[in-house]
Each structure stands twice: as C-alpha cells, then as structure tokens.
Amino acid sequence: MGGDGGYFYLGSYQENGNSIRAVVDAAPFIQGYASVFRTVGRPFRLKLEATLTDESHAVAQGHVEGIPNLKLGLKLTRRA
C-alpha cells in the first residue's frame, strides 16, 4: 500500500526463493493529476519481477500493463 501526490497504490506479490513477482494497481484521487508514467486521471497496473539481494532489499524491473515499451527499474527496501 502506498501513494504519491495524486495516486493510491495497492498491490500484491508472490515470493519464490529469491524471486518476487508483483502487481501494483494505481488509481488517481485527484482529477487531472499526471502520474510519474504520464497517465492523467486514469488507473493503471504495474507488473514487476524482482530479485532479493538480501533480507531487506531487492532490485526489480517492470512495465505498465498495456504499455510494454514503458519499462522501469526499481530498488526496493523492506520497511516493516
């Protein structure tokens, strides 16, 4: 769960050894707000594949569903 200045984020993940697959749904809560992916006022879904680097960190790659040429890389940190 999370969010930014104009979108809510809610997702789930599956862990298999050092691999993680995640799906994150993003929904706007401010009309006309542009997401970091340049979507404006519409929900979108992120699909991610990650590898754990230690107990609290992972590196991931993914894309916005329906826009496969828009790829992203992430460094993830477990906070809880």
C-alpha angles and dihedrals in degrees: 000000000000146000149196136223094306111006137067117217124205124169151153135217143197121215123207112175106301093344126092130188116194139181119199123189116204123196127182121238097180116062113237095013113144116224123219085262091057094249111142122209096338134104121244140181128231120207115200138182117195141180122213112236094185138337094294106027140063139169118222142186126197150134143228109267109253092020103070094165089062099083129174140190125212140190107210128201125192109228102179 
